[in-house]
Amino acid sequence: MNRRCFIKLGLGATGAALTTAFPFRHLQVAHAFGEHPQEKQPFRVMRRVPQVCARACEADCAYYVVVGQDPATGLEKAVTLEGRPEDPVSRGKYCIKGLGFVDSLYNPDRLMVTLKRTNPKRGIDEDPGWVVMKTSDAVDEFIDRFKQYKPGEIVMCSPGDPYTNRLCRSIGCTRSDQRTECFGTHYYINCLTVTNPPNPVYSSTYTPSHHIAGYDFSQSRYEIWFGFDSFSKAGKAGILNHMVEGKQKGTRRIMFNPLRTTVADAFADEYYTILPGTDLAVALAMIRIILNEKLYQPSFLKAYTDAPALIDLETGIHLTGPDGKWLVWSPSGSGPADISECLDPTLDGGPFLFAMDGKPVSAKPVMQILRESVADYTPAWAEKISRVHANVIERITREFMAAAPKAFIPALKRDAAGPNYANSWKLRHCINMINFLSGAMDHDGGVLLLHGVKIPWLDDVAPIHKPYPPQPNQPVDGRHHFPVTWDIYKNKDFSAPGHYGTLGHGLFNAGPTKVVFFRNPHRGLFAMIQPQMLEAALEKMELVADWNLYLDDIGYWCDYVFAAGHQFEGGKLDLRLYYPKHPCLVGGAPVQKPPGDQIGWGTLARKIGLAVAPEYWTTDGSRDPDKAIVDTCSDEAVRSVDAAGSYKEFIEKGAFWIDKRPYENYRQIRELAFGAPEGRVRFYIDELVRAGYDGVPKWSPQWHASEEAYRFSLLITRAPWLMHADPNFINNPALKILTKQNFMDCIWINPEDARELGIEEGEMIRLENNPRFMTRIPRPVTGKAHISARVMSQCILTFHGLGHRAKNLTHAADFSYRDGDLIPQKDPELVKKHDATGMGWVEDVYVKITKAS
């Protein structure tokens, strides 16, 4: 990219022109443009370093970081990116967030040293009394204090990665994941209905999607989007280029959303406003139409799903034979039969009466139970709830199924509409079921399953020599209240999203925790829900630490803040998870050495582990630090597919490997045992029944209802150039200007509502949550109003990732509002009445709007 170019992102008109009008130097505003020596003699390109954008979004685009030399000084510096056309995801494209990562290498607010608090914790407006420590000395001092606490008194706030997992499991402490509010629901429902980890290809990567399915936007014929489109999607090159190709081939896309986004402008053939949180009603009505009109793919259902499996009407769970295999009803045999052997299983009818083990049994097929459960969910019923016309629901359902199996519903991450309400786990279940009914699961043009490649875990390459200690029985984040997700976390996938959504509540209400450790870069933990409750809780903690790229808001409640390295200062290996049509590995090499006294996460975790639980961090299970385990995960991954003899060789060979054999439809389900048993995906979930919920989704209202003045539904999205609350982006002056120019530092309100309330463009307004729902430490939000018809009437739109208060962040401090202040921390006792996963309901919020004084 020429440094004299202007950023031009034509992402729509009304409410979001998304353009800039200033020159930039590495996305920094150039005040001396035309006079600096660099302008007379540009950077000379010295080398291209392969890298992967593994923390910006789910696409994980591969590219080269271009390193140039300044002739005036002789210094080398990363100057821009160059796409990799061979990467099946990015196809040579990248977005502005990738450029933001380049610039953040040199952000003057980067944390170069480790800090220790010397003053008491009294809030972000008080001086922590930071003193600089040599990082190695600070780590040793922290460990000495850390050793004094019991496992049940420690919580690690971190995504699940190989080092975090080993550290938490070796100590026996809770890991609570700050990503929960983004994709916890869909992760767990995928586990229950599709992926059923662990399985032969399961790999938890560093991507936000955290599962093993992607979408074939390039080859699909018909797509229905329930709130999956957002302003943030408008910047994701690795997604958009596939959508463009699909549109060129005639893909039809229908979008339901109370917010009209620029993605809808560009890609929607039809767009319908829908009342927030009511997508489930439309999805249930669609299932009813599909079943009643028999529009489904019966061969797929019988061969690859539990649709014909019998459910015992007394116990409410799948019936199995002596060998543990599901039973079906065979019309030809007039009796129960093994699901893998019966050639003509019935999908309908019942109850079927027969004897098993000398006892009478009454059973119905899963498909029949599903048919009965949706009997009352007519399109007319859904119209009353969602405001989507019944004839529209009927027509698009028939069109969708006519395009099967290249017809699917994508779902990932939270945004306005359905993905993060109390009933979002049921919506996600319905979306999976519709993808099963269309036969789109594991089919080109549909939902693609990762196959043929795996990055092993640390435990795979450095096995433990004795079982890990048990997890706390009553973790402070309250996950034990949710037996479905608790079982997955404890027994199947320790990297599964944890219950951060209830962590603040547990810490605030005097749980056993005394130590909190944040592994925080790029995640924006502090801009999540009701941080004011977390603030109050952290003031009481005896030991708090953060490993971070910046001294961010959370640091002001820490005793130690360890300086972390930038993502471009380390190596990485990544799967093409978001578009797994072809097995593919891409690698990244360090662009530069960390410029200060930083410490890598693997190094820090290993140091703590060797000091606290050395028997899990040595090759022979001893306590000898000279026998510390070695991470060879990347070596094993590239060797397993003959991409290279070692990861170093893989990088030298170009850091790219792909197997472009044709995608074999349904092979992954059949051979890799997705679902259970024998490679079947599940409509009906026994685990939900055992926990006291329905095995198939049923309609339920939102937990947080509209009441009188508190009638405006809170919608949340993000700007295309922001990632959670990552200072890499909002602390960038150019991106801050871009945010302001496009009104994304404002609170968006519909013109009709603005007229009713007498609110003018740019006027300061105040949002308050209903005190009946937010009884602890309410903190209203104040911001500028932007009047836009993009927002549905009776809704209010906020942008996530703003509202930093850390005074050391030059450009981000005190910029705009913090949306999380409006969203209450979740009491597990209340949550479990509405949500089996404990993950949803962030946007089940209604607020009052007044003019700010």
C-alpha positions in Angstrom: 0.0 0.0 0.0 1.4 3.4 -1.0 1.9 5.5 2.1 0.3 8.5 0.4 -2.9 6.6 -0.1 -6.0 7.6 1.8 -8.1 5.0 3.6 -11.3 4.6 1.7 -13.9 2.1 3.0 -17.1 2.5 1.1 -19.3 0.7 3.6 -22.7 2.4 3.0 -24.3 5.8 3.3 -27.0 6.4 5.9 -25.3 6.7 9.2 -22.0 5.2 8.0 -20.0 6.6 5.1 -16.8 5.2 6.5 -14.2 7.3 4.8 -11.2 9.4 6.0 -9.7 12.5 4.6 -6.2 12.6 6.0 -2.8 11.1 5.1 -1.4 8.4 7.4 1.9 6.9 8.2 1.4 3.4 9.5 -2.1 4.6 10.4 -0.6 7.4 12.4 -1.7 10.9 11.5 1.3 12.5 9.7 1.6 16.1 11.0 4.7 16.9 9.0 3.6 15.3 5.8 5.8 16.4 2.9 8.7 17.6 5.1 9.9 14.4 6.7 13.0 12.9 5.2 11.0 9.7 4.5 8.9 11.6 2.0 11.9 12.3 -0.2 13.2 8.8 -0.1 10.6 6.1 0.7 11.3 2.9 2.7 13.2 0.3 0.9 11.6 -3.2 1.1 14.1 -5.5 2.8 12.1 -8.7 3.5 8.6 -10.2 3.8 7.8 -12.1 7.0 4.9 -14.7 6.9 2.3 -14.0 9.6 -1.3 -15.0 10.4 -3.9 -12.5 11.8 -4.8 -15.0 14.5 -6.3 -12.6 17.0 -8.2 -10.1 14.9 -11.3 -12.2 13.9 -12.5 -15.7 13.1 -11.1 -15.5 9.5 -7.4 -15.7 10.5 -6.1 -14.3 7.2 -2.6 -15.2 6.2 -0.3 -12.5 4.8 3.2 -11.2 4.8 4.4 -8.3 7.0 6.6 -6.1 4.8 9.7 -4.8 6.5 11.4 -1.8 5.1 14.4 0.3 5.8 14.4 4.0 6.4 17.2 5.4 4.3 17.5 8.4 6.5 18.3 6.4 9.6 19.1 2.9 8.4 16.5 1.5 10.8 14.2 -1.4 9.7 10.5 -1.2 10.4 7.3 -3.1 9.5 5.5 -0.8 7.1 2.5 -2.6 5.6 1.0 -6.0 4.7 1.1 -8.0 1.5 -1.7 -10.6 0.9 -1.1 -14.3 0.2 -3.3 -15.3 -2.8 -2.7 -19.0 -2.1 -4.4 -18.8 1.3 -7.9 -20.3 0.7 -9.4 -18.0 3.4 -7.9 -14.6 2.7 -7.1 -15.1 -1.0 -4.6 -12.3 -0.9 -6.8 -9.9 1.0 -6.6 -8.3 4.4 -8.5 -5.7 6.3 -7.7 -2.5 8.2 -7.3 -4.5 11.5 -4.3 -6.2 10.0 -2.8 -2.8 9.3 -3.7 -1.8 12.8 -1.6 -4.7 14.1 1.4 -3.5 12.0 1.1 0.0 13.5 0.6 -1.2 17.0 4.1 -2.7 17.0 5.2 0.9 17.5 2.4 2.2 19.6 4.1 4.6 22.1 1.8 3.3 24.9 2.9 -0.3 24.6 4.0 -1.7 27.9 7.8 -2.2 27.7 8.4 -3.0 31.4 6.8 -4.9 34.2 5.0 -2.8 36.8 4.4 -3.4 40.5 1.8 -1.5 42.6 2.9 0.2 45.8 -0.3 2.1 46.7 -3.6 0.6 47.9 -6.3 -0.1 45.4 -8.7 2.8 45.4 -10.0 2.9 41.9 -8.8 4.1 38.5 -8.7 7.8 39.5 -6.1 7.1 42.2 -2.3 6.7 41.7 -1.3 3.0 41.9 2.2 4.1 42.7 3.8 2.0 40.0 7.4 1.0 40.3 9.3 -0.6 37.5 10.7 -4.1 38.1 12.9 -6.4 36.0 10.4 -8.9 34.6 12.2 -12.0 35.8 12.4 -10.5 39.3 8.7 -9.6 39.3 7.8 -13.1 38.2 9.8 -14.6 41.0 8.3 -12.3 43.5 4.8 -13.0 42.2 5.4 -16.8 42.4 6.5 -16.5 46.0 3.2 -14.9 46.9 1.2 -17.1 44.6 2.4 -20.3 46.3 0.7 -19.2 49.5 -2.8 -19.8 48.1 -4.9 -22.9 47.7 -6.2 -23.9 44.2 -9.8 -23.1 45.2 -8.7 -19.5 45.9 -7.3 -18.9 42.5 -9.0 -18.1 39.2 -7.3 -17.7 35.8 -9.1 -15.3 33.4 -8.0 -16.6 30.0 -9.0 -18.3 26.8 -8.2 -21.9 26.6 -4.8 -22.4 25.0 -2.2 -25.2 25.6 -0.2 -23.4 28.2 -3.2 -21.9 30.1 -4.9 -25.3 30.2 -1.8 -27.0 31.5 -1.2 -24.4 34.1 -4.8 -24.3 35.4 -5.1 -28.1 35.4 -1.7 -28.7 37.0 -2.6 -26.3 39.8 -6.2 -27.4 40.0 -7.6 -23.9 39.7 -10.6 -22.5 37.8 -10.1 -21.1 34.3 -12.8 -18.5 33.4 -12.9 -17.3 29.8 -13.5 -13.7 29.0 -14.7 -14.7 25.5 -17.9 -16.2 26.8 -20.2 -13.4 25.9 -19.1 -13.6 22.3 -19.5 -17.2 21.3 -20.1 -19.4 24.3 -23.6 -20.4 23.3 -22.8 -21.6 19.8 -19.7 -23.4 21.0 -21.6 -25.5 23.5 -24.6 -26.2 21.2 -22.1 -27.3 18.5 -20.5 -29.6 21.0 -23.8 -31.2 21.9 -25.3 -31.5 18.4 -22.3 -31.8 16.0 -18.7 -32.0 17.2 -19.0 -33.9 20.5 -15.3 -33.3 21.5 -12.9 -34.9 21.8 -12.8 -36.4 18.3 -10.0 -37.4 15.9 -9.6 -33.9 14.3 -10.5 -31.6 17.2 -8.1 -28.7 17.5 -8.7 -25.7 19.6 -7.0 -22.9 17.9 -6.5 -19.3 18.8 -9.4 -18.2 16.7 -12.6 -16.8 18.2 -14.7 -19.4 16.5 -13.2 -22.2 18.6 -14.9 -25.1 16.8 -14.4 -27.2 13.7 -17.0 -25.9 11.2 -16.9 -23.2 8.6 -19.3 -21.9 5.9 -19.0 -22.3 2.1 -20.2 -18.8 1.2 -18.5 -19.2 -2.2 -20.6 -22.1 -3.3 -23.9 -21.8 -1.5 -27.2 -21.2 -3.3 -29.3 -19.9 -0.4 -28.5 -18.4 3.0 -30.7 -17.1 5.9 -28.9 -14.8 8.4 -30.3 -14.3 11.9 -28.4 -11.3 13.1 -25.0 -12.7 11.9 -24.4 -9.6 9.8 -22.9 -6.6 11.7 -20.8 -3.6 11.1 -17.8 -5.5 12.4 -18.3 -8.1 9.6 -17.8 -5.2 7.1 -14.1 -5.3 7.7 -13.4 -9.0 7.6 -11.6 -9.6 4.3 -11.4 -13.4 4.8 -15.2 -13.6 4.9 -16.2 -10.9 2.5 -14.2 -12.2 -0.5 -16.1 -15.5 -0.3 -19.4 -13.7 0.0 -18.6 -11.7 -3.1 -17.8 -14.8 -5.1 -21.1 -16.4 -3.9 -23.0 -13.3 -4.9 -21.4 -13.3 -8.4 -22.6 -16.9 -8.7 -26.1 -16.1 -7.7 -26.2 -16.9 -4.0 -29.4 -15.6 -2.4 -29.1 -14.1 1.0 -32.0 -13.3 3.4 -31.1 -11.2 6.5 -33.2 -10.7 9.6 -31.9 -7.9 11.9 -33.3 -5.0 13.9 -30.2 -3.1 12.6 -29.6 -2.6 8.9 -25.9 -3.0 8.4 -23.6 -2.2 5.5 -23.2 -6.0 5.0 -26.9 -6.1 4.3 -26.6 -3.2 1.9 -24.0 -5.1 -0.1 -25.1 -8.7 0.1 -28.8 -9.0 1.2 -31.3 -9.9 -1.5 -34.0 -9.4 1.1 -33.7 -7.7 4.4 -36.3 -7.7 7.2 -36.4 -5.8 10.5 -37.2 -8.2 13.3 -37.9 -7.6 16.9 -34.7 -8.2 18.9 -34.5 -11.7 20.4 -37.4 -13.1 18.5 -35.4 -15.0 15.8 -36.2 -18.2 17.6 -39.9 -17.8 16.8 -39.1 -17.6 13.0 -36.7 -20.5 13.2 -39.3 -22.7 15.0 -41.9 -21.8 12.4 -39.5 -22.7 9.6 -39.0 -26.1 11.2 -42.7 -26.7 11.3 -43.1 -25.9 7.6 -40.2 -28.1 6.7 -41.6 -31.1 8.6 -45.3 -30.6 7.7 -44.5 -30.3 4.0 -41.7 -32.9 4.1 -39.2 -30.6 2.5 -36.3 -32.3 4.3 -33.6 -34.6 2.9 -34.7 -38.0 4.2 -31.6 -39.9 3.0 -29.3 -37.6 5.0 -31.6 -37.8 8.1 -31.7 -41.5 8.1 -28.0 -42.0 7.4 -26.3 -39.3 9.4 -28.6 -38.0 12.1 -30.6 -39.3 15.1 -33.9 -38.3 13.4 -35.1 -41.9 13.3 -33.7 -42.8 16.8 -36.3 -43.8 19.4 -36.8 -41.8 22.5 -38.1 -43.6 25.6 -41.1 -41.6 26.6 -40.6 -42.4 30.3 -37.0 -41.4 30.6 -37.0 -38.8 27.8 -33.6 -40.1 26.4 -32.4 -42.2 23.5 -33.1 -45.9 23.7 -30.1 -48.1 23.2 -29.5 -51.7 22.7 -27.1 -53.9 24.6 -24.1 -52.6 22.6 -25.0 -49.0 23.3 -26.2 -48.2 19.8 -29.4 -46.2 19.2 -32.6 -48.1 18.3 -35.0 -47.2 15.6 -38.4 -48.6 14.6 -38.3 -50.9 11.5 -41.7 -51.0 9.7 -40.6 -54.2 7.8 -39.6 -55.9 11.0 -42.4 -54.3 13.1 -40.1 -53.8 16.0 -37.0 -52.0 17.2 -33.7 -52.4 15.3 -30.1 -51.2 15.5 -29.8 -47.8 13.8 -26.7 -48.8 11.9 -28.3 -52.0 10.5 -31.9 -51.0 9.7 -32.4 -50.0 6.1 -35.9 -48.6 6.4 -36.2 -46.8 9.8 -39.4 -44.8 10.3 -39.2 -41.0 10.9 -42.8 -40.6 12.0 -45.5 -42.2 14.1 -45.7 -43.8 17.5 -45.8 -44.3 20.3 -44.4 -47.7 19.5 -45.0 -50.3 22.3 -42.6 -53.2 22.8 -40.7 -55.0 25.6 -37.0 -54.5 26.5 -35.4 -56.6 29.2 -38.8 -57.9 30.2 -40.2 -54.4 30.7 -42.8 -52.5 28.6 -41.4 -49.6 26.6 -43.2 -46.7 24.9 -41.1 -44.8 22.4 -41.3 -42.3 19.5 -38.7 -41.3 16.8 -36.9 -38.1 17.4 -38.4 -36.6 14.2 -42.0 -37.3 15.5 -41.2 -35.7 18.9 -39.8 -32.6 17.0 -42.9 -32.5 14.8 -45.1 -32.5 17.9 -43.0 -29.9 19.7 -43.4 -27.3 16.9 -47.0 -28.1 16.1 -48.2 -24.8 17.5 -45.5 -22.6 16.0 -47.3 -21.5 12.9 -46.0 -18.7 10.7 -48.9 -16.6 11.9 -47.8 -17.2 15.5 -44.2 -16.2 14.7 -45.5 -13.1 12.9 -47.1 -11.8 16.1 -43.9 -12.3 18.0 -41.3 -11.2 15.5 -43.2 -8.8 13.2 -42.0 -10.8 10.2 -45.0 -11.5 7.9 -46.2 -15.1 7.9 -46.2 -15.3 4.0 -42.5 -14.2 4.1 -41.6 -17.0 6.5 -43.4 -19.5 4.4 -41.9 -18.4 1.1 -38.3 -18.2 2.2 -38.5 -21.6 3.9 -39.7 -23.2 0.7 -37.1 -21.4 -1.3 -34.4 -22.3 1.1 -35.2 -26.0 1.1 -35.5 -26.1 -2.7 -31.8 -25.0 -2.8 -30.7 -27.7 -0.4 -28.2 -29.2 0.3 -26.4 -26.0 -0.7 -28.5 -23.9 1.7 -27.5 -23.1 5.2 -27.9 -20.6 8.1 -24.6 -19.2 9.4 -24.1 -18.3 13.0 -21.1 -17.0 14.8 -20.4 -14.4 17.5 -22.8 -11.9 19.1 -24.5 -9.0 17.4 -27.9 -7.5 17.1 -30.8 -9.9 16.7 -30.6 -13.5 18.0 -27.1 -14.6 18.9 -26.9 -13.4 22.5 -30.3 -13.4 24.2 -31.5 -15.7 26.9 -33.0 -18.0 24.2 -30.0 -17.8 21.9 -29.0 -21.4 22.9 -32.3 -22.5 21.6 -31.9 -20.4 18.4 -28.5 -22.0 17.9 -30.0 -25.4 18.3 -32.7 -24.6 15.7 -30.1 -23.3 13.3 -28.2 -26.6 13.5 -31.4 -28.5 13.1 -32.4 -26.6 10.0 -28.9 -27.2 8.6 -29.4 -30.9 9.2 -32.9 -30.9 7.6 -31.4 -29.2 4.5 -28.5 -31.8 4.4 -26.1 -28.9 4.4 -23.9 -30.3 7.3 -20.6 -31.6 5.9 -21.5 -30.7 2.3 -19.9 -28.3 -0.1 -21.9 -25.2 -0.5 -23.0 -25.8 3.1 -21.4 -26.2 6.5 -17.8 -27.4 6.1 -16.1 -29.6 8.7 -12.4 -29.4 9.5 -10.6 -32.6 8.4 -7.3 -34.0 7.5 -5.2 -31.7 9.7 -4.7 -31.2 13.4 -2.5 -29.1 15.7 -1.8 -31.2 18.8 -2.1 -30.0 22.3 0.7 -29.6 24.7 -0.5 -32.7 26.6 -0.3 -34.7 23.3 3.4 -33.9 22.8 4.4 -33.8 26.5 2.1 -36.3 28.3 1.5 -36.0 32.0 2.7 -38.8 34.3 -0.1 -38.7 36.8 -3.7 -37.5 36.7 -4.3 -33.8 37.2 -5.8 -32.7 40.5 -9.6 -32.2 40.5 -11.2 -28.9 39.7 -12.9 -27.0 42.5 -16.4 -28.4 43.0 -17.9 -24.9 43.4 -15.9 -22.6 41.1 -16.4 -18.9 41.8 -17.8 -18.3 38.3 -20.7 -20.5 39.1 -20.3 -22.9 36.2 -21.2 -25.9 38.4 -24.8 -24.6 38.2 -24.9 -25.5 34.5 -24.4 -29.3 34.3 -24.4 -29.4 30.5 -21.5 -27.1 30.0 -19.8 -28.1 33.2 -19.5 -31.6 31.9 -18.0 -30.5 28.6 -15.5 -28.2 30.4 -14.5 -30.8 33.0 -14.6 -34.1 31.0 -14.3 -33.3 27.3 -12.7 -30.0 26.5 -10.9 -27.9 29.1 -10.4 -25.2 26.5 -14.2 -24.7 26.3 -15.4 -21.1 27.0 -15.7 -20.6 30.7 -18.4 -18.7 32.5 -17.0 -15.2 32.6 -20.5 -13.9 32.4 -21.1 -15.0 36.0 -17.5 -14.5 37.3 -18.0 -10.8 38.4 -21.1 -11.8 40.3 -19.2 -14.6 42.1 -16.2 -12.4 42.9 -18.4 -9.6 44.1 -20.5 -11.8 46.4 -17.5 -12.8 48.6 -16.6 -16.1 47.0 -13.5 -18.0 48.1 -11.2 -16.4 45.5 -8.2 -14.4 46.7 -6.1 -14.5 43.5 -7.1 -13.4 40.0 -4.7 -13.7 37.1 -5.7 -12.1 33.7 -4.1 -13.2 30.5 -5.4 -10.2 28.7 -3.9 -9.1 25.4 -6.3 -8.5 22.5 -9.4 -9.6 24.5 -10.9 -6.5 26.1 -12.1 -8.3 29.2 -12.7 -5.0 30.9 -15.3 -3.8 28.4 -17.5 -6.8 29.0 -20.6 -6.9 31.3 -21.0 -4.7 34.3 -17.3 -4.0 35.0 -18.2 -1.8 37.9 -19.1 -5.0 39.9 -15.7 -6.5 38.8 -13.9 -3.3 39.9 -15.5 -3.5 43.4 -14.6 -7.2 43.7 -11.0 -6.8 42.6 -10.4 -4.1 45.2 -10.9 -6.9 47.8 -8.6 -9.4 46.1 -5.3 -10.1 47.8 -3.3 -10.8 44.7 -4.2 -9.7 41.1 -1.9 -9.8 38.1 -2.3 -9.1 34.4 -0.2 -10.2 31.4 -0.8 -7.5 28.9 0.4 -5.5 25.9 -0.8 -2.3 27.5 -1.4 -0.9 30.9 -5.2 -1.0 30.4 -8.1 -0.4 32.7 -7.8 -3.8 34.4 -4.2 -2.9 35.4 -5.4 -0.3 37.8 -6.8 -3.1 40.0 -3.6 -5.2 39.7 -0.6 -5.8 42.0 1.6 -6.7 39.0 1.3 -6.0 35.3 3.6 -8.2 33.2 4.7 -6.8 29.9 3.6 -9.1 27.0 5.0 -9.4 23.5 3.1 -8.4 20.4 1.5 -11.1 18.2 4.0 -10.3 15.4 6.9 -10.9 17.8 6.3 -14.6 18.0 5.7 -17.6 15.8 2.4 -19.3 15.2 0.8 -22.1 13.3 -2.8 -22.0 12.2 -5.5 -24.1 10.5 -7.8 -22.7 7.9 -10.6 -23.2 10.3 -13.0 -20.6 9.0 -12.9 -22.1 5.5 -11.9 -25.8 6.0 -12.8 -27.0 2.6 -9.2 -28.1 2.0 -6.7 -29.3 4.8 -4.3 -26.4 5.2 -1.6 -25.1 7.5 -0.1 -21.6 7.5 2.7 -20.3 9.7 3.9 -17.1 11.1 7.5 -16.0 12.0 8.6 -13.2 14.3 8.8 -9.9 12.6 11.1 -8.5 15.2 12.3 -9.2 18.7 10.3 -7.7 21.6 11.8 -4.2 22.1 11.6 -4.1 25.8 11.6 -6.4 28.9 8.6 -8.5 27.7 7.9 -12.1 28.5 6.0 -14.6 26.4 3.0 -16.4 27.7 4.5 -19.9 27.3 7.6 -18.8 29.2 5.6 -17.2 32.0 3.2 -20.2 32.3 6.1 -22.6 32.3 7.9 -20.7 35.1 4.8 -20.6 37.3 4.1 -24.3 36.6 7.6 -25.4 37.4 7.5 -23.5 40.6 4.0 -24.6 41.8 3.4 -28.0 40.2 6.7 -29.1 38.7 5.6 -32.8 38.3 3.3 -31.7 35.4 6.0 -29.5 33.7 8.8 -32.0 33.4 9.3 -34.8 30.9 9.6 -37.5 33.5 7.2 -36.2 36.1 10.0 -35.2 38.4 10.6 -31.9 40.0 13.8 -31.3 38.1 13.7 -27.9 36.2 16.5 -29.2 33.8 13.9 -31.7 32.5 11.2 -29.1 31.7 8.8 -30.1 28.9 9.4 -28.8 25.4 6.6 -27.6 23.1 6.8 -29.5 19.8 3.1 -29.0 18.8 4.0 -27.1 15.6 6.7 -29.6 14.7 4.3 -32.5 15.1 1.5 -30.8 13.1 3.7 -30.1 10.1 5.3 -33.6 10.2 1.9 -35.3 10.4 0.9 -34.1 6.9 4.5 -34.3 5.5 4.5 -30.5 5.1 8.1 -30.3 6.6 10.4 -32.1 8.9 10.1 -29.4 11.5 8.3 -26.1 12.1 11.5 -24.2 11.3 11.8 -26.0 8.0 8.1 -25.2 7.3 8.7 -21.5 7.7 11.8 -21.7 5.5 9.8 -23.5 2.8 7.2 -20.6 2.8 5.1 -21.3 5.8 2.2 -22.7 3.8 0.8 -26.2 3.0 -2.5 -27.2 1.5 -4.2 -30.4 0.2 -6.6 -29.3 -2.6 -8.4 -32.6 -3.1 -12.1 -32.3 -3.7 -14.3 -32.0 -0.6 -16.0 -35.4 0.1 -19.5 -34.7 1.2 -20.6 -36.4 4.4 -17.3 -38.2 4.8 -16.3 -36.3 7.9 -19.6 -37.2 9.7 -19.3 -40.9 8.6 -15.6 -41.5 9.4 -14.7 -39.1 12.1 -17.6 -39.8 14.5 -19.0 -36.4 14.8 -22.0 -36.6 17.1 -22.8 -40.0 18.5 -22.9 -42.8 17.9 -21.3 -43.9 14.6 -20.8 -40.4 13.1 -24.3 -39.0 13.5 -25.3 -35.5 14.4 -28.1 -35.0 16.9 -31.4 -33.2 16.8 -32.3 -34.4 20.3 -30.0 -33.8 23.2 -30.1 -36.2 26.2 -27.7 -34.0 28.2 -30.3 -31.2 28.2 -33.0 -33.6 29.4 -30.9 -34.9 32.2 -30.3 -31.4 33.3 -34.0 -30.6 33.4 -34.5 -28.9 30.0 -36.3 -29.9 26.8 -34.4 -32.2 24.4 -35.6 -30.1 21.5 -36.1 -26.3 21.5 -39.3 -24.6 22.6 -40.2 -21.0 22.7 -39.6 -19.0 25.8 -39.7 -15.2 26.3 -36.8 -13.0 27.2 -35.9 -12.7 30.8 -35.5 -8.9 30.8 -38.8 -7.5 29.6 -39.7 -4.1 28.3 -41.3 -2.0 31.1 -42.8 1.5 30.8 -39.9 4.0 30.3 -37.4 1.1 30.1 -38.7 0.1 26.7 -35.7 0.5 24.3 -34.0 -2.7 23.4 -30.2 -2.6 23.6 -28.4 -3.6 20.4 -24.7 -4.1 20.3 -22.2 -4.1 17.4 -18.6 -3.1 16.7 -16.9 -0.9 14.2 -15.1 -2.8 11.4 -11.7 -1.7 12.7 -12.2 -2.6 16.4 -11.7 -5.9 18.1 -13.4 -6.1 21.4 -11.7 -3.4 23.6 -8.2 -4.0 22.2 -6.2 -0.8 22.6 -4.2 -1.8 19.5 -7.1 -0.2 17.5 -9.0 2.4 19.5 -5.7 3.8 20.9 -4.7 4.4 17.3 -5.3 8.1 16.4 -6.2 7.4 12.8 -8.7 4.7 13.7 -10.1 6.9 16.5 -10.8 9.6 13.9 -12.4 7.0 11.6 -14.6 6.0 14.5 -15.7 9.6 15.2 -16.3 10.4 11.5 -18.7 7.5 11.2 -20.6 8.2 14.4 -19.4 5.0 16.0 -18.6 6.8 19.2 -22.3 7.7 19.4 -25.5 6.1 20.6 -27.7 5.4 17.6 -31.4 6.1 17.8 -34.3 5.8 15.3 -35.6 9.1 13.9 -39.1 8.3 15.0 -38.0 7.7 18.6 -35.8 10.8 18.5 -38.7 13.0 17.5 -40.9 11.6 20.3 -38.2 12.2 22.9 -37.2 15.6 21.5 -33.6 14.5 20.9 -31.5 16.3 18.2 -28.4 15.0 16.3 -25.3 15.2 18.5 -27.2 15.9 21.7 -25.9 14.2 24.8 -28.3 11.5 26.0 -28.3 9.1 29.0 -29.1 5.4 29.1 -30.2 3.6 32.2 -31.0 0.0 32.9 -34.1 -0.9 34.8 -33.1 -0.9 38.5 -35.3 -3.9 39.0 -32.9 -5.9 36.8 -29.7 -4.1 37.8 -29.9 -3.9 41.6 -26.1 -3.8 42.3 -23.9 -0.8 41.4 -25.8 0.7 38.5 -23.8 3.0 36.2 -25.7 4.8 33.5 -24.1 5.5 30.2 -23.9 8.9 28.6 -23.1 9.6 24.9 -23.8 11.6 21.9 -27.0 10.8 19.9 -26.7 9.8 16.2 -30.1 9.7 14.5 -30.2 6.9 12.0 -33.0 5.0 10.2 -30.6 1.9 10.3 -31.9 1.2 13.8 -35.3 -0.3 14.3 -37.8 1.8 16.2 -37.8 1.1 20.0 -34.2 0.0 19.8 -30.9 1.7 20.7 -27.5 0.8 19.2 -24.2 1.0 21.1 -20.7 0.1 19.8 -18.7 -2.3 21.8 -15.0 -1.8 22.6 -15.0 1.9 23.6 -14.9 3.5 27.0 -11.4 2.9 28.2 -10.6 4.9 31.4 -6.8 4.1 31.8 -5.2 7.5 31.7 -2.0 6.3 30.2 -3.7 5.3 26.9 -3.1 8.5 25.0 -6.0 8.3 22.5 -8.4 5.8 24.1 -8.7 7.2 27.6 -12.1 8.6 28.3 -13.2 8.3 24.7 -16.9 7.6 24.4 -19.0 5.3 26.6 -18.7 1.7 27.8 -21.6 -0.4 26.8 -20.8 -3.1 29.4 -21.9 -0.7 32.1 -25.5 -1.3 31.1 -25.5 -5.1 31.1 -25.9 -6.7 34.5 -23.7 -9.4 35.9 -25.5 -12.7 35.9 -26.6 -14.5 39.0 -26.3 -18.2 38.2 -29.4 -19.1 40.2 -31.4 -16.8 37.9 -29.5 -17.6 34.7 -30.1 -21.4 34.9 -33.9 -20.8 34.9 -33.6 -19.4 31.4 -30.4 -20.7 29.8 -28.9 -24.2 29.9 -25.5 -23.0 28.8 -25.2 -19.9 31.1 -23.8 -18.0 28.1 -26.6 -15.9 26.6 -28.8 -12.9 27.5 -26.2 -10.1 27.2 -28.5 -8.3 24.9 -31.7 -9.1 26.8 -31.5 -5.5 28.1 -34.0 -2.7 27.9 -33.0 0.9 28.8 -34.5 4.3 29.5 -33.4 7.2 27.4 -33.3 10.8 28.8 -31.5 13.9 27.9 -28.2 14.3 29.8 -27.9 17.2 32.1 
